[in-house]
């Protein structure tokens, strides 16, 4: 159900979707969608640089950092779909299995 202000109370009903690197992120409001869209690349780049500088490693943690940023932004639910396998990434899904 969508409120008068355009916020979905049930994230499964949401039509605010953003696709990035083969993953669809669902949002409860257009505001959260726009915040994620505008800042996710900077967040991923900053966190990657921190890892590279601190541990001198060159690994791709883009998906991990995208999901971490999504969880910081979206507080009304959690819905992420991996598009290549049409598989829902849930809290019970291990991130290692998702990345591999």
N, CA, C and O of each residue as an XYZ file, in Angstrom:
400
protein
N       0.844     -1.185      0.000
C       0.000      0.000      0.000
C       0.886      1.243      0.000
O       1.860      1.332      0.747
N       0.534      2.175     -0.833
C       1.283      3.416     -0.968
C       0.567      4.527     -0.198
O      -0.641      4.708     -0.345
N       1.304      5.261      0.613
C       0.701      6.346      1.382
C       0.470      7.565      0.490
O       0.872      7.579     -0.674
N      -0.172      8.571      1.039
C      -0.442      9.809      0.316
C       0.862     10.483     -0.107
O       0.914     11.127     -1.155
N       1.903     10.342      0.690
C       3.197     10.959      0.394
C       4.056     10.117     -0.548
O       5.203     10.477     -0.812
N       3.531      9.014     -1.056
C       4.259      8.206     -2.021
C       5.214      7.207     -1.410
O       6.174      6.796     -2.062
N       4.976      6.805     -0.178
C       5.846      5.848      0.510
C       5.134      4.500      0.583
O       3.984      4.411      1.015
N       5.829      3.466      0.159
C       5.277      2.111      0.252
C       5.557      1.549      1.637
O       6.696      1.564      2.106
N       4.518      1.056      2.283
C       4.681      0.448      3.595
C       5.187     -0.987      3.463
O       5.877     -1.487      4.352
N       4.848     -1.645      2.364
C       5.324     -2.992      2.069
C       6.251     -2.901      0.860
O       5.799     -2.617     -0.250
N       7.527     -3.137      1.067
C       8.518     -2.966      0.005
C       8.308     -3.929     -1.157
O       8.761     -3.658     -2.269
N       7.626     -5.050     -0.918
C       7.345     -5.997     -1.994
C       6.390     -5.414     -3.036
O       6.360     -5.894     -4.170
N       5.624     -4.409     -2.684
C       4.694     -3.764     -3.611
C       5.325     -2.587     -4.348
O       4.709     -2.032     -5.259
N       6.519     -2.205     -3.977
C       7.148     -0.991     -4.486
C       7.440     -1.049     -5.982
O       7.792     -2.096     -6.523
N       7.284      0.103     -6.637
C       7.694      0.231     -8.026
C       8.886      1.178     -8.163
O       9.232      1.600     -9.266
N       9.507      1.506     -7.032
C      10.744      2.289     -7.033
C      11.909      1.308     -7.093
O      12.315      0.754     -6.072
N      12.441      1.098     -8.288
C      13.465      0.084     -8.513
C      14.655      0.731     -9.203
O      14.498      1.547    -10.110
N      15.844      0.354     -8.759
C      17.070      0.826     -9.392
C      17.948     -0.376     -9.694
O      18.256     -1.167     -8.802
N      18.351     -0.513    -10.951
C      19.203     -1.624    -11.371
C      20.638     -1.140    -11.506
O      20.910     -0.112    -12.126
N      21.551     -1.902    -10.910
C      22.968     -1.568    -10.952
C      23.778     -2.854    -10.954
O      23.640     -3.676    -10.048
N      24.609     -3.032    -11.949
C      25.499     -4.196    -12.059
C      24.752     -5.528    -11.951
O      25.217     -6.450    -11.281
N      23.615     -5.625    -12.599
C      22.862     -6.881    -12.615
C      22.073     -7.174    -11.356
O      21.654     -8.309    -11.132
N      21.871     -6.164    -10.539
C      21.121     -6.326     -9.294
C      20.040     -5.243     -9.241
O      20.307     -4.077     -9.530
N      18.823     -5.636     -8.871
C      17.714     -4.690     -8.730
C      17.482     -4.407     -7.252
O      17.266     -5.321     -6.457
N      17.532     -3.128     -6.900
C      17.311     -2.682     -5.529
C      15.931     -2.028     -5.463
O      15.617     -1.162     -6.281
N      15.116     -2.432     -4.508
C      13.767     -1.904     -4.335
C      13.756     -0.926     -3.174
O      14.391     -1.156     -2.145
N      13.020      0.178     -3.353
C      12.979      1.223     -2.335
C      11.546      1.533     -1.941
O      10.616      1.372     -2.731
N      11.387      1.978     -0.711
C      10.061      2.303     -0.204
C       9.612      3.695     -0.623
O       8.418      3.991     -0.580
N      10.539      4.555     -1.026
C      10.172      5.908     -1.427
C      11.094      6.400     -2.539
O      12.210      5.909     -2.712
N      10.605      7.369     -3.274
C      11.404      7.968     -4.341
C      12.603      8.714     -3.744
O      13.668      8.768     -4.359
N      12.433      9.278     -2.570
C      13.516      9.985     -1.896
C      14.698      9.046     -1.630
O      15.844      9.387     -1.922
N      14.411      7.859     -1.073
C      15.484      6.892     -0.808
C      16.117      6.401     -2.104
O      17.331      6.203     -2.166
N      15.309      6.204     -3.132
C      15.823      5.787     -4.434
C      16.815      6.811     -4.968
O      17.902      6.450     -5.420
N      16.444      8.081     -4.918
C      17.323      9.137     -5.436
C      18.595      9.295     -4.604
O      19.669      9.544     -5.152
N      18.477      9.153     -3.288
C      19.679      9.208     -2.438
C      20.642      8.099     -2.801
O      21.846      8.333     -2.915
N      20.126      6.893     -2.985
C      20.965      5.756     -3.343
C      21.602      5.981     -4.706
O      22.807      5.798     -4.874
N      20.792      6.377     -5.675
C      21.268      6.574     -7.037
C      22.380      7.625     -7.095
O      23.370      7.450     -7.807
N      22.213      8.701     -6.352
C      23.165      9.808     -6.396
C      24.479      9.510     -5.669
O      25.519     10.066     -6.023
N      24.440      8.647     -4.667
C      25.610      8.495     -3.799
C      26.263      7.122     -3.793
O      27.327      6.969     -3.195
N      25.670      6.111     -4.435
C      26.193      4.752     -4.307
C      27.584      4.613     -4.933
O      28.445      3.943     -4.364
N      27.814      5.225     -6.078
C      29.110      5.096     -6.749
C      30.207      5.729     -5.897
O      31.283      5.151     -5.748
N      29.948      6.904     -5.339
C      30.930      7.555     -4.464
C      31.212      6.716     -3.229
O      32.361      6.598     -2.801
N      30.161      6.132     -2.654
C      30.331      5.289     -1.467
C      31.208      4.081     -1.783
O      32.133      3.764     -1.035
N      30.914      3.411     -2.891
C      31.688      2.232     -3.284
C      33.147      2.616     -3.535
O      34.058      1.918     -3.089
N      33.368      3.709     -4.238
C      34.741      4.145     -4.521
C      35.502      4.509     -3.250
O      36.667      4.139     -3.102
N      34.859      5.227     -2.331
C      35.509      5.613     -1.074
C      35.866      4.397     -0.221
O      36.975      4.303      0.304
N      34.926      3.477     -0.087
C      35.186      2.294      0.733
C      36.249      1.393      0.090
O      37.046      0.776      0.797
N      36.264      1.317     -1.226
C      37.285      0.540     -1.923
C      38.663      1.145     -1.703
O      39.631      0.424     -1.461
N      38.750      2.465     -1.787
C      40.033      3.143     -1.543
C      40.523      2.911     -0.112
O      41.719      2.729      0.116
N      39.609      2.919      0.838
C      39.997      2.652      2.227
C      40.630      1.274      2.352
O      41.660      1.113      3.007
N      40.010      0.278      1.720
C      40.566     -1.082      1.767
C      41.921     -1.158      1.079
O      42.853     -1.772      1.596
N      42.025     -0.536     -0.079
C      43.287     -0.564     -0.820
C      44.404      0.108     -0.037
O      45.521     -0.405      0.015
N      44.112      1.245      0.569
C      45.142      1.973      1.311
C      45.525      1.279      2.606
O      46.700      1.256      2.975
N      44.565      0.723      3.287
C      44.846      0.110      4.579
C      45.501     -1.258      4.445
O      46.462     -1.561      5.152
N      44.983     -2.087      3.538
C      45.452     -3.471      3.460
C      46.274     -3.776      2.206
O      46.780     -4.887      2.048
N      46.404     -2.802      1.326
C      47.179     -2.979      0.091
C      46.676     -4.167     -0.732
O      47.467     -4.953     -1.253
N      45.357     -4.285     -0.839
C      44.756     -5.346     -1.638
C      43.995     -4.721     -2.797
O      43.527     -3.585     -2.714
N      43.881     -5.474     -3.864
C      43.144     -5.002     -5.023
C      42.045     -6.018     -5.333
O      42.198     -6.865     -6.213
N      40.950     -5.922     -4.607
C      39.831     -6.842     -4.768
C      38.588     -6.056     -5.156
O      38.488     -4.857     -4.899
N      37.656     -6.743     -5.772
C      36.405     -6.112     -6.181
C      35.329     -6.421     -5.147
O      34.800     -7.531     -5.094
N      35.021     -5.440     -4.342
C      33.973     -5.556     -3.331
C      32.777     -4.682     -3.678
O      32.027     -4.282     -2.788
N      32.587     -4.377     -4.968
C      31.533     -3.455     -5.374
C      30.152     -3.906     -4.912
O      29.404     -3.115     -4.337
N      29.809     -5.161     -5.155
C      28.493     -5.652     -4.754
C      28.318     -5.588     -3.238
O      27.259     -5.196     -2.746
N      29.348     -5.969     -2.508
C      29.298     -5.915     -1.045
C      29.013     -4.495     -0.567
O      28.151     -4.288      0.287
N      29.736     -3.513     -1.115
C      29.557     -2.129     -0.679
C      28.225     -1.551     -1.158
O      27.632     -0.718     -0.472
N      27.752     -1.982     -2.323
C      26.435     -1.531     -2.775
C      25.347     -1.992     -1.819
O      24.460     -1.218     -1.458
N      25.416     -3.244     -1.412
C      24.420     -3.778     -0.481
C      24.535     -3.108      0.883
O      23.522     -2.813      1.516
N      25.752     -2.868      1.335
C      25.953     -2.192      2.620
C      25.350     -0.787      2.585
O      24.717     -0.362      3.551
N      25.540     -0.071      1.489
C      24.983      1.270      1.360
C      23.457      1.222      1.263
O      22.768      2.068      1.834
N      22.937      0.237      0.542
C      21.486      0.056      0.442
C      20.878     -0.135      1.836
O      19.843      0.449      2.156
N      21.526     -0.948      2.649
C      21.008     -1.205      3.997
C      21.081      0.041      4.874
O      20.283      0.184      5.801
N      22.028      0.951      4.599
C      22.099      2.211      5.338
C      20.952      3.141      4.944
O      20.421      3.867      5.785
N      20.578      3.119      3.682
C      19.567      4.036      3.159
C      18.142      3.538      3.440
O      17.309      4.283      3.956
N      17.876      2.288      3.100
C      16.514      1.754      3.154
C      16.224      1.155      4.525
O      16.821      0.153      4.917
N      15.307      1.777      5.243
C      14.989      1.348      6.613
C      13.631      0.656      6.730
O      13.326      0.076      7.772
N      12.810      0.711      5.675
C      11.453      0.164      5.756
C      11.331     -1.245      5.208
O      10.229     -1.788      5.127
N      12.431     -1.830      4.839
C      12.372     -3.172      4.286
C      13.672     -3.523      3.602
O      14.659     -2.791      3.686
N      13.656     -4.661      2.922
C      14.871     -5.180      2.323
C      14.475     -6.062      1.161
O      13.977     -7.170      1.360
N      14.696     -5.572     -0.075
C      14.399     -6.406     -1.229
C      15.430     -6.136     -2.314
O      15.504     -5.041     -2.871
N      16.218     -7.158     -2.597
C      17.247     -7.091     -3.628
C      17.112     -8.354     -4.478
O      17.022     -9.464     -3.954
N      17.101     -8.163     -5.792
C      16.977     -9.290     -6.714
C      18.215     -9.337     -7.609
O      18.580     -8.340     -8.233
N      18.852    -10.501     -7.664
C      19.958    -10.708     -8.597
C      19.333    -11.071     -9.943
O      18.720    -12.130    -10.074
N      19.482    -10.206    -10.935
C      18.745    -10.337    -12.180
C      19.200    -11.511    -13.033
O      18.374    -12.127    -13.708
N      20.470    -11.835    -13.025
C      20.961    -12.905    -13.897
C      20.352    -14.257    -13.549
O      20.123    -15.082    -14.434
N      20.087    -14.489    -12.269
C      19.517    -15.760    -11.838
C      18.102    -15.602    -11.294
O      17.496    -16.568    -10.830
N      17.574    -14.364    -11.354
C      16.247    -14.054    -10.828
C      16.092    -14.591     -9.405
O      15.084    -15.200     -9.048
N      17.129    -14.341     -8.613
C      17.166    -14.847     -7.246
C      17.120    -13.674     -6.270
O      17.838    -12.687     -6.427
N      16.273    -13.803     -5.273
C      16.151    -12.770     -4.246
C      17.285    -12.915     -3.242
O      17.546    -14.006     -2.736
N      17.949    -11.814     -2.965
C      18.996    -11.807     -1.938
C      18.319    -11.408     -0.634
O      17.780    -10.308     -0.515
N      18.349    -12.302      0.335
C      17.682    -12.050      1.612
C      18.709    -11.920      2.714
O      19.906    -12.101      2.492
N      18.235    -11.606      3.887
C      19.134    -11.508      5.033
C      19.761    -12.848      5.355
O      20.860    -12.911      5.906
N      19.060    -13.927      5.011
C      19.579    -15.259      5.291
C      20.610    -15.707      4.250
O      21.409    -16.605      4.514
N      20.593    -15.081      3.069
C      21.536    -15.434      2.015
C      22.924    -14.943      2.424
O      23.100    -13.786      2.805
N      23.883    -15.820      2.342
C      25.238    -15.384      2.672
C      25.781    -14.564      1.527
O      25.561    -14.888      0.360
N      26.480    -13.516      1.853
C      27.023    -12.628      0.826
C      28.088    -13.333      0.011
O      28.242    -13.032     -1.173
N      28.815    -14.245      0.591
C      29.836    -14.981     -0.147
C      29.188    -15.756     -1.279
O      29.702    -15.736     -2.397
N      28.070    -16.444     -1.029
C      27.380    -17.184     -2.069
C      26.820    -16.253     -3.137
O      26.734    -16.636     -4.304
N      26.447    -15.062     -2.762
C      25.903    -14.105     -3.704
C      26.982    -13.598     -4.644
O      26.738    -13.452     -5.842
N      28.159    -13.329     -4.128
C      29.242    -12.761     -4.933
C      29.833    -13.814     -5.859
O      30.200    -13.492     -6.990
N      29.932    -15.039     -5.420
C      30.579    -16.092     -6.214
C      29.678    -16.568     -7.324
O      30.059    -17.451     -8.092
